[in-house]
């Protein structure tokens, strides 16, 4: 971050087409992993910068966010003509750590199946911790942050605004957390499902612990006008279909083949 002896607070320039937070009050993250990410920011000593960061995130002052392996790059429009460049880095797992974590995932068939279906089970953090790793930054030192603004504080309001918007982005796609740790979703799925035996995943047929997994991957339906969210409306249908499918499978298993 650039260093200046004196930093004067000024209002940011108005932006058109910036990224506006869905949350206009209260928390930004709504899923357990989005909330968990946001909790980390609250532990930083941001004093009066956090309220301003929330205003930046909600007004659309963040122009762009790119999540890559190990780093987030963003542009935030402040009071100057040129946007400030923000970087947030989280230490990627090395190859040995990924091997250990993938093995831990694959030793739990339900867990592997949930990840392969695009679901993020609540137990994921426990599995990561048992592998001796942290999924989320546990302390300020776990994050390397930088901004080209003249504010001496790190994280500044521009960094914090990006961090808050990431909570919403993680709500939409929790696998971005793994990308920040160095592995994209496709590569993660390939490694989890690589040579897992079919019997390990499908030997015991049970109704899934989470229903409507495919619609959930699509996110919130944009033009849904009913009082009940679309996913909530679909879940009982998917659950009934799952139960019927298991009953049909078990019924077929109980009948001998015609040749016998």
ABEGO torsion letter per residue (X at the ends): XBBBABBBBBBBBBBBGBBBBABABEBABABAAAAAAAAAAAABBAEAAAAAAAAAAAAGABABBBBBBGBBBBBBBBABABBBBBBBBBBBBBAAAAAAAAAAAAABAAAAAAAAAGBBBAAAAAAAAAAGBBABBABAAABBBBBABABABOBBAAAAAAAAAAAAAAAABAAAAAAAAGBBAAAAAAAAAAABBAAAAAABBBBBABBGAAAAAAEBBAABABABBAAAAAAAAAAAAAAAAAAAAAAAAABBBAAX
